[in-house]
Amino acid sequence: MYSIELSDEAIADYENAVAWYETQKPGLGFDFTVCLADVFEALESAPETQRFLYENRRFAFVKQFPYKIYFLVDEPNLRVVIFAILHNKRDPQIWKKRDKGLG
């Protein structure tokens, strides 16, 4: 079983998305959170089943919402480090810049 860790940027992505969804419809931020939790649960048990980017970097889609979770798999420490939770229309350079600071 892998542990899930979120970078400060990923936490900010999450908080911004929840706040925006709540302005659209009360309760929608909660729905987004539930869908994220489903992805996190899948990552805890089998992160290697998600789509491959390169090396140990992968991404997963969030069901029912146009978001992707970008993460790296730290096999030796059994960790999944989430470094971005981004809307599909966001510039991919965002996750690439964040990725450069990771080992």
BELFENBEL-V731090 format. One record per residue. RES is the residue in one letter. SS is DSSP state (alpha for helix, beta for strand, coil for the rest). PSI is psi in degrees with one decimal (none if undefined). OMEGA is omega in whole degrees, 0 to 359 (NA if undefined). Layout:
BEGIN
res->RES ss->SS psi->PSI omega->OMEGA
res->RES ss->SS psi->PSI omega->OMEGA
END
This chain:
BEGIN
res->M ss->coil psi->131.5 omega->179
res->Y ss->coil psi->150.5 omega->171
res->S ss->beta psi->151.8 omega->180
res->I ss->beta psi->130.1 omega->175
res->E ss->beta psi->137.8 omega->177
res->L ss->beta psi->135.2 omega->174
res->S ss->coil psi->164.4 omega->177
res->D ss->alpha psi->-38.7 omega->179
res->E ss->alpha psi->-40.1 omega->179
res->A ss->alpha psi->-37.7 omega->177
res->I ss->alpha psi->-42.6 omega->178
res->A ss->alpha psi->-40.3 omega->176
res->D ss->alpha psi->-47.5 omega->181
res->Y ss->alpha psi->-50.6 omega->181
res->E ss->alpha psi->-40.7 omega->178
res->N ss->alpha psi->-40.2 omega->179
res->A ss->alpha psi->-45.1 omega->180
res->V ss->alpha psi->-45.6 omega->180
res->A ss->alpha psi->-42.9 omega->180
res->W ss->alpha psi->-45.7 omega->180
res->Y ss->alpha psi->-36.8 omega->178
res->E ss->alpha psi->-31.5 omega->177
res->T ss->alpha psi->-25.0 omega->180
res->Q ss->alpha psi->-41.6 omega->180
res->K ss->coil psi->121.5 omega->179
res->P ss->coil psi->133.0 omega->181
res->G ss->coil psi->-17.4 omega->181
res->L ss->alpha psi->-32.0 omega->175
res->G ss->alpha psi->-38.3 omega->176
res->F ss->alpha psi->-43.6 omega->179
res->D ss->alpha psi->-41.5 omega->177
res->F ss->alpha psi->-43.6 omega->180
res->T ss->alpha psi->-41.8 omega->179
res->V ss->alpha psi->-42.5 omega->179
res->C ss->alpha psi->-38.1 omega->175
res->L ss->alpha psi->-42.5 omega->180
res->A ss->alpha psi->-36.7 omega->177
res->D ss->alpha psi->-42.1 omega->179
res->V ss->alpha psi->-44.4 omega->180
res->F ss->alpha psi->-41.1 omega->179
res->E ss->alpha psi->-42.3 omega->178
res->A ss->alpha psi->-37.6 omega->179
res->L ss->alpha psi->-34.1 omega->179
res->E ss->alpha psi->-35.8 omega->184
res->S ss->alpha psi->-33.9 omega->185
res->A ss->alpha psi->71.5 omega->182
res->P ss->alpha psi->-25.3 omega->183
res->E ss->alpha psi->-10.5 omega->179
res->T ss->alpha psi->-7.4 omega->180
res->Q ss->coil psi->166.6 omega->184
res->R ss->beta psi->140.7 omega->184
res->F ss->beta psi->135.7 omega->171
res->L ss->beta psi->-67.6 omega->175
res->Y ss->beta psi->159.6 omega->182
res->E ss->coil psi->-118.9 omega->181
res->N ss->coil psi->20.5 omega->179
res->R ss->beta psi->137.0 omega->180
res->R ss->beta psi->173.8 omega->173
res->F ss->beta psi->158.4 omega->180
res->A ss->beta psi->144.2 omega->176
res->F ss->beta psi->148.3 omega->174
res->V ss->beta psi->117.0 omega->181
res->K ss->coil psi->141.0 omega->176
res->Q ss->coil psi->-4.2 omega->180
res->F ss->coil psi->144.7 omega->183
res->P ss->coil psi->59.8 omega->182
res->Y ss->beta psi->152.7 omega->173
res->K ss->beta psi->147.5 omega->175
res->I ss->beta psi->122.4 omega->179
res->Y ss->beta psi->133.1 omega->185
res->F ss->beta psi->164.3 omega->172
res->L ss->beta psi->151.3 omega->179
res->V ss->beta psi->115.7 omega->177
res->D ss->beta psi->87.6 omega->184
res->E ss->coil psi->-48.6 omega->184
res->P ss->coil psi->-32.6 omega->182
res->N ss->coil psi->5.3 omega->181
res->L ss->coil psi->51.1 omega->179
res->R ss->beta psi->147.5 omega->168
res->V ss->beta psi->118.0 omega->182
res->V ss->beta psi->111.6 omega->180
res->I ss->beta psi->122.3 omega->182
res->F ss->beta psi->-3.7 omega->176
res->A ss->beta psi->141.3 omega->172
res->I ss->beta psi->98.2 omega->192
res->L ss->beta psi->144.4 omega->172
res->H ss->beta psi->143.6 omega->183
res->N ss->coil psi->-24.9 omega->182
res->K ss->coil psi->-4.1 omega->179
res->R ss->coil psi->153.0 omega->180
res->D ss->coil psi->124.7 omega->180
res->P ss->coil psi->-16.0 omega->177
res->Q ss->alpha psi->-23.8 omega->180
res->I ss->alpha psi->-53.5 omega->181
res->W ss->alpha psi->-31.8 omega->180
res->K ss->alpha psi->-39.2 omega->177
res->K ss->alpha psi->-42.9 omega->179
res->R ss->alpha psi->-36.6 omega->182
res->D ss->alpha psi->-31.8 omega->183
res->K ss->alpha psi->-28.1 omega->181
res->G ss->coil psi->-2.4 omega->183
res->L ss->coil psi->152.1 omega->179
res->G ss->coil psi->none omega->NA
END
